[in-house]
Amino acid sequence: MPDSALGAIKDDVVKNPATDRLKDELQNYVRARAEHAVTQLGHRLGDSVSKLAEPGEGRSPQEPGQGRPSPR
């Protein structure tokens, strides 16, 4: 296709109100996904910090079968 035909198609797409709506919806979607990802990261980080704060609750590397073998 000649450059003029591509330019005409581009102009039609740019001037189309549906393009603006699609762009807005895409921005909303990306924003929601990013917010969800950050929220999940925060939950996982909080869970990890909680486990660190409770040393008696987690597994200890000194338990038999865990971590390095115990010296005999």
C-alpha positions as a printed Julia matrix, in Angstrom:
72×3 Matrix{Float64}:
   0.0     0.0    0.0
   1.23    3.47  -0.74
   2.22    5.75   2.12
  -0.8     7.96   1.47
  -3.17    5.04   2.07
  -1.44    4.19   5.34
  -1.58    7.84   6.35
  -5.3     7.95   5.63
  -5.91    4.84   7.71
  -3.82    6.28  10.53
  -5.82    9.52  10.43
  -9.1     7.56  10.54
  -7.93    5.55  13.55
  -6.58    8.58  15.41
  -9.77   10.6   14.87
 -12.08    7.73  15.81
 -13.7     8.19  19.27
 -13.52    4.43  19.79
  -9.72    4.73  19.77
  -9.86    7.13  22.72
 -12.21    4.78  24.56
  -9.93    1.83  23.87
  -6.92    3.79  25.1
  -8.76    4.8   28.3
  -9.9     1.24  28.96
  -6.39   -0.08  28.38
  -4.99    2.46  30.86
  -7.6     1.43  33.44
  -6.78   -2.24  32.91
  -3.03   -1.7   33.24
  -3.56    0.43  36.35
  -5.78   -2.25  37.95
  -3.28   -5.03  37.15
  -0.4    -3.0   38.57
  -2.4    -2.23  41.72
  -3.24   -5.93  42.12
   0.4    -6.92  41.67
   1.58   -4.4   44.27
  -1.13   -5.53  46.69
  -0.13   -9.18  46.3
   3.52   -8.27  46.78
   2.59   -6.42  49.98
   0.69   -9.44  51.29
   3.57  -11.79  50.54
   6.06   -9.42  52.12
   3.86   -9.12  55.2
   3.61  -12.9   55.48
   7.38  -13.22  55.23
   7.96  -10.57  57.87
   5.46  -12.31  60.16
   7.33  -15.58  59.78
  10.6   -13.85  60.64
   9.02  -12.31  63.73
   7.96  -15.76  65.03
  11.2   -17.77  65.17
   9.66  -20.62  67.2
   6.88  -21.13  64.67
   8.93  -21.84  61.56
  11.23  -24.68  60.64
  14.7   -24.54  62.06
  17.67  -25.57  59.89
  19.03  -27.45  62.95
  16.12  -29.9   62.97
  17.1   -33.38  61.76
  16.54  -33.77  58.06
  16.6   -30.02  57.51
  19.5   -27.91  56.29
  23.02  -29.19  56.93
  23.54  -32.64  58.43
  24.13  -32.63  62.19
  27.67  -33.5   63.34
  28.09  -36.91  64.94
